[in-house]
Amino acid sequence: MNACIRAATIEDISAILAIERETASAAHWNTAQYEARTSQGHLLVAERGGTICGFVCANVVAGEWEIENVVVSQAARRQSVASELLAELLKQWRGSAATRVLLEVRDSNFPARRLYEKLGFRQVGRRSGYYQNPAEDAVLYSLDE
């Protein structure tokens, strides 16, 4: 069953925070940070059966998009939710004037890395010791038009 992908609203933030907190490797933000993304329109949620099961957020700076967080609930993993979220975000990006999407991911997050590569992202660098708890390198990816 495909998820309904839509722009997040302020009312979705408690569900977003709950999903984020069940995933130790996710970037952990506060309510105000998610509220800012809802007003900018770069926070999307995936919904199935009236329940939010994942989200993606991005930031746009100087004509480049940066994917900051992609998180799927434990119950909805390995069901294409992340692929659906990213497909919609990339559709929005392609409709903008931006020419590049950037992201960084934990070196050990092989499922995410495979997904990004499948979507056309290419590895462009590494940040040594970027992540904490546990300490780990970040692998940098770019998708260019």
Backbone bond lengths (Angstrom), bond angles and torsions (degrees), N, CA, C in turn:
res aa  C-N    CA-C-N  psi(-1)  N-CA   C-N-CA  omega(-1)  CA-C   N-CA-C  phi
1 M - - - 1.445 - - 1.518 109.30 -
2 N 1.324 117.21 124.96 1.455 121.42 178.26 1.521 110.30 -71.37
3 A 1.322 113.99 149.65 1.460 120.22 176.01 1.516 109.13 -86.21
4 C 1.313 115.92 153.72 1.461 122.03 170.94 1.529 105.58 -86.43
5 I 1.317 117.05 119.07 1.463 121.67 179.26 1.523 107.11 -101.29
6 R 1.321 116.13 127.99 1.460 121.00 -178.00 1.523 110.13 -149.55
7 A 1.332 115.11 165.52 1.456 120.39 175.46 1.527 109.28 -66.77
8 A 1.309 115.95 138.66 1.464 120.69 178.69 1.520 110.08 -74.44
9 T 1.315 115.06 151.98 1.459 122.15 174.21 1.523 108.56 -118.00
10 I 1.307 115.17 169.14 1.470 120.64 177.30 1.532 110.10 -55.48
11 E 1.328 117.48 -37.24 1.470 121.85 -178.75 1.532 112.29 -64.61
12 D 1.315 118.20 -19.13 1.471 121.77 -179.09 1.528 113.43 -84.93
13 I 1.310 117.80 -11.73 1.463 120.03 -169.92 1.521 112.89 -63.00
14 S 1.323 119.07 -37.36 1.470 118.98 179.55 1.527 110.74 -63.00
15 A 1.326 117.95 -38.68 1.473 121.03 177.13 1.523 110.74 -68.07
16 I 1.326 116.67 -39.50 1.467 121.10 177.94 1.522 109.92 -61.15
17 L 1.330 116.73 -46.32 1.468 120.69 179.33 1.527 111.46 -62.09
18 A 1.318 117.72 -38.68 1.468 120.92 179.01 1.527 111.06 -63.82
19 I 1.328 117.15 -43.06 1.469 120.83 178.83 1.521 109.86 -66.05
20 E 1.315 116.32 -43.98 1.465 120.70 -179.66 1.525 110.84 -59.95
21 R 1.334 117.19 -42.53 1.470 121.07 -175.52 1.522 113.06 -70.39
22 E 1.336 117.74 -21.63 1.463 118.86 178.19 1.532 111.65 -82.84
23 T 1.326 116.56 -1.66 1.463 122.08 -178.13 1.526 108.85 -120.73
24 A 1.313 116.80 101.37 1.468 121.76 -174.93 1.524 112.43 -59.04
25 S 1.324 117.98 -33.83 1.464 120.75 -174.91 1.532 113.26 -83.21
26 A 1.327 118.51 -4.88 1.463 121.50 179.67 1.524 110.26 -73.66
27 A 1.328 116.03 154.54 1.462 120.28 170.72 1.527 106.95 -69.52
28 H 1.314 116.62 132.26 1.462 120.86 -176.63 1.516 109.76 -105.55
29 W 1.321 114.27 116.09 1.460 122.26 -177.23 1.518 109.80 -114.22
30 N 1.330 114.75 169.51 1.463 119.52 175.50 1.532 109.43 -100.60
31 T 1.313 115.18 173.59 1.464 121.29 -177.22 1.527 111.90 -56.88
32 A 1.330 117.13 -43.88 1.469 120.82 -177.42 1.530 111.53 -61.13
33 Q 1.319 117.57 -36.79 1.463 120.21 179.24 1.530 110.81 -65.73
34 Y 1.327 117.07 -41.84 1.464 119.43 177.19 1.525 111.26 -69.26
35 E 1.319 117.91 -37.48 1.463 120.34 176.29 1.525 110.73 -58.02
36 A 1.329 117.07 -41.89 1.466 120.73 178.64 1.523 110.75 -60.86
37 R 1.330 117.72 -41.30 1.460 120.31 -179.91 1.523 111.51 -68.10
38 T 1.335 118.41 -33.82 1.466 118.97 178.39 1.522 110.24 -65.55
39 S 1.315 117.87 -37.10 1.463 119.84 -179.24 1.526 111.74 -72.01
40 Q 1.328 117.17 -24.16 1.466 120.92 178.93 1.530 112.08 -88.05
41 G 1.332 117.00 -13.52 1.452 120.62 177.42 1.515 115.14 81.41
42 H 1.311 117.17 15.30 1.461 119.57 -178.56 1.527 112.02 -114.78
43 L 1.316 115.09 35.18 1.450 122.85 174.04 1.517 106.48 -129.87
44 L 1.323 115.62 112.60 1.454 122.18 -178.65 1.520 109.59 -112.17
45 V 1.319 116.29 146.56 1.458 121.08 174.84 1.520 109.99 -120.33
46 A 1.311 114.68 153.13 1.464 122.56 172.54 1.521 106.46 -107.21
47 E 1.321 115.32 132.89 1.453 120.74 -176.46 1.522 109.31 -129.15
48 R 1.321 115.52 134.43 1.465 122.05 175.26 1.515 107.96 -132.82
49 G 1.301 116.45 127.65 1.464 120.01 177.95 1.512 113.12 56.86
50 G 1.329 116.98 33.37 1.453 120.62 178.48 1.515 114.96 81.11
51 T 1.343 116.51 3.71 1.466 121.07 -178.77 1.518 109.82 -116.31
52 I 1.317 116.64 131.74 1.458 120.66 176.42 1.523 108.14 -73.48
53 C 1.338 115.26 127.99 1.461 120.13 -175.87 1.529 112.66 -121.59
54 G 1.326 117.75 2.11 1.455 120.14 177.67 1.507 110.79 -179.60
55 F 1.330 114.80 167.82 1.458 119.81 177.98 1.516 110.35 -156.66
56 V 1.318 114.98 160.63 1.463 123.09 173.90 1.518 106.95 -139.25
57 C 1.322 116.31 140.18 1.461 118.96 174.82 1.520 109.34 -134.06
58 A 1.330 113.29 148.56 1.459 120.77 -178.46 1.517 109.17 -138.32
59 N 1.307 114.45 160.58 1.448 122.23 175.47 1.525 107.26 -124.18
60 V 1.318 116.42 143.77 1.457 121.08 178.89 1.524 107.60 -116.25
61 V 1.338 115.09 121.26 1.462 121.25 -179.94 1.519 108.08 -138.24
62 A 1.325 115.89 128.33 1.469 122.17 174.09 1.529 112.77 50.07
63 G 1.325 116.17 42.46 1.453 119.85 176.17 1.518 115.64 78.66
64 E 1.316 117.79 8.29 1.462 121.41 176.23 1.526 109.29 -121.46
65 W 1.313 115.17 142.43 1.460 120.98 175.32 1.524 107.29 -98.83
66 E 1.323 115.64 141.23 1.463 120.91 173.21 1.520 108.02 -124.65
67 I 1.318 115.44 121.20 1.465 120.22 174.80 1.523 106.50 -77.50
68 E 1.323 115.18 121.48 1.458 120.28 -173.67 1.524 113.61 -101.60
69 N 1.309 117.76 -28.17 1.453 120.51 -177.00 1.521 109.12 -159.91
70 V 1.313 116.36 131.93 1.461 123.37 171.50 1.521 105.29 -132.24
71 V 1.325 116.67 116.17 1.463 119.89 -176.14 1.521 109.16 -137.88
72 V 1.319 116.02 134.54 1.462 123.13 177.38 1.526 107.46 -121.66
73 S 1.319 116.39 139.52 1.462 120.72 179.90 1.528 110.04 -60.00
74 Q 1.313 115.34 153.51 1.467 120.57 179.37 1.537 110.76 -53.52
75 A 1.317 116.89 -43.26 1.469 121.54 -175.55 1.523 113.47 -67.89
76 A 1.340 117.89 -22.58 1.471 120.72 -175.38 1.523 113.42 -107.12
77 R 1.316 117.54 6.69 1.465 119.17 -178.65 1.523 111.28 -69.55
78 R 1.338 114.38 151.61 1.459 123.31 178.48 1.534 111.54 64.01
79 Q 1.354 115.13 31.54 1.460 121.55 177.95 1.531 110.79 -128.37
80 S 1.329 116.86 23.59 1.474 124.22 176.12 1.525 115.15 71.79
81 V 1.323 118.35 11.88 1.464 120.44 -179.31 1.525 110.50 -64.42
82 A 1.323 117.93 -46.22 1.468 120.50 179.41 1.523 110.45 -61.34
83 S 1.318 117.64 -40.79 1.470 121.09 177.93 1.525 111.22 -61.06
84 E 1.323 116.92 -42.96 1.460 120.96 -179.93 1.530 110.85 -65.82
85 L 1.325 117.09 -42.78 1.465 121.04 178.51 1.529 110.72 -61.48
86 L 1.319 115.92 -47.82 1.463 119.85 -178.56 1.524 111.67 -66.57
87 A 1.317 117.39 -36.96 1.472 120.06 178.43 1.528 110.25 -60.63
88 E 1.321 117.02 -43.04 1.465 119.61 179.43 1.526 111.00 -68.70
89 L 1.316 117.97 -41.25 1.464 120.31 178.29 1.527 110.57 -62.34
90 L 1.324 117.08 -42.95 1.466 120.45 179.22 1.528 111.60 -67.25
91 K 1.313 117.26 -32.14 1.470 120.78 174.63 1.529 109.68 -62.46
92 Q 1.320 116.86 -43.86 1.464 120.70 177.43 1.525 110.43 -63.53
93 W 1.322 116.60 -43.10 1.463 120.75 179.20 1.525 110.63 -60.19
94 R 1.323 116.91 -45.87 1.470 120.20 -179.12 1.528 111.83 -63.41
95 G 1.320 117.57 -25.21 1.449 121.60 177.09 1.521 113.83 -84.55
96 S 1.321 115.96 -1.67 1.468 120.49 180.00 1.525 109.45 -100.86
97 A 1.312 116.09 179.94 1.469 121.02 178.43 1.524 112.05 -85.86
98 A 1.310 117.92 -4.14 1.470 121.43 -177.82 1.524 111.15 -70.35
99 T 1.313 116.53 151.66 1.459 120.73 -177.87 1.527 113.57 -115.71
100 R 1.323 117.49 -2.43 1.468 119.14 -175.86 1.520 110.41 -148.00
101 V 1.341 114.81 144.79 1.456 122.63 170.57 1.517 106.75 -121.22
102 L 1.316 115.69 131.11 1.461 121.92 179.98 1.520 109.46 -117.80
103 L 1.322 115.69 156.60 1.458 121.14 172.37 1.521 108.64 -161.27
104 E 1.310 114.89 163.10 1.456 120.58 171.63 1.521 107.17 -131.52
105 V 1.323 115.33 150.06 1.455 120.91 -175.49 1.520 108.35 -145.07
106 R 1.311 115.72 149.08 1.470 119.75 176.95 1.527 109.65 -58.21
107 D 1.302 115.48 138.73 1.462 121.71 -179.91 1.527 111.36 -54.65
108 S 1.319 117.32 -36.38 1.464 121.05 -175.80 1.528 113.90 -84.22
109 N 1.319 118.49 -4.14 1.461 120.99 -176.90 1.535 109.87 -85.40
110 F 1.324 114.90 72.20 1.463 121.10 -175.35 1.526 113.85 -64.00
111 P 1.350 120.03 -38.53 1.474 117.74 177.52 1.534 111.95 -60.29
112 A 1.324 117.66 -43.28 1.467 120.44 178.79 1.521 110.61 -65.99
113 R 1.305 117.22 -42.83 1.468 120.31 -179.16 1.532 110.73 -61.59
114 R 1.322 117.44 -41.69 1.465 120.64 177.36 1.526 111.00 -62.81
115 L 1.325 116.24 -41.00 1.462 119.95 179.26 1.525 110.53 -63.45
116 Y 1.324 117.82 -47.08 1.466 120.45 -179.86 1.528 110.85 -60.65
117 E 1.310 116.77 -42.14 1.469 119.86 179.72 1.531 110.82 -66.18
118 K 1.315 117.23 -37.85 1.463 121.45 177.17 1.531 110.87 -62.22
119 L 1.331 116.73 -32.80 1.465 121.68 179.69 1.528 112.96 -82.79
120 G 1.339 116.82 -0.68 1.456 120.45 176.19 1.514 116.06 103.31
121 F 1.328 117.44 -0.97 1.454 119.64 176.68 1.524 109.03 -68.19
122 R 1.338 115.80 146.92 1.463 119.42 175.73 1.522 108.92 -124.14
123 Q 1.314 114.77 145.29 1.463 120.72 179.82 1.524 109.27 -69.66
124 V 1.352 116.36 129.15 1.462 120.37 -177.04 1.528 113.05 -124.27
125 G 1.315 117.99 -2.11 1.459 118.66 179.79 1.510 112.28 173.03
126 R 1.316 113.70 -172.47 1.460 121.73 -176.82 1.517 108.12 -151.14
127 R 1.325 116.33 142.50 1.465 122.09 173.15 1.521 107.47 -115.97
128 S 1.300 115.01 109.83 1.460 121.34 -176.89 1.528 110.74 -67.93
129 G 1.331 116.92 128.56 1.455 122.91 176.35 1.514 114.60 64.41
130 Y 1.321 118.14 25.42 1.461 122.59 -175.10 1.532 112.41 -65.80
131 Y 1.322 116.68 -43.10 1.460 120.88 -177.60 1.520 111.21 -90.35
132 Q 1.321 114.89 151.82 1.462 122.44 175.96 1.525 108.86 -120.19
133 N 1.304 115.81 160.65 1.482 123.07 174.15 1.523 113.41 53.79
134 P 1.272 121.23 63.84 1.458 127.85 0.22 1.532 111.73 -89.05
135 A 1.315 114.53 159.89 1.465 120.68 177.24 1.520 108.98 -64.38
136 E 1.328 114.94 134.14 1.459 119.36 -176.96 1.520 109.42 -163.91
137 D 1.317 115.55 152.89 1.460 120.80 176.50 1.529 110.22 -74.59
138 A 1.328 114.96 153.17 1.467 121.76 171.65 1.534 107.22 -102.75
139 V 1.318 116.28 136.89 1.450 122.43 173.14 1.528 106.01 -100.37
140 L 1.332 115.70 128.38 1.464 121.76 -177.25 1.520 109.89 -95.68
141 Y 1.313 116.12 136.01 1.462 122.30 179.23 1.516 109.82 -126.96
142 S 1.326 115.80 152.18 1.449 123.21 178.50 1.523 109.74 -138.80
143 L 1.325 115.51 143.28 1.458 122.72 171.79 1.515 105.82 -126.52
144 D 1.326 116.10 121.50 1.456 121.75 -175.90 1.519 109.77 -117.05
145 E 1.351 115.93 145.27 1.458 120.36 174.33 1.494 110.07 -84.06
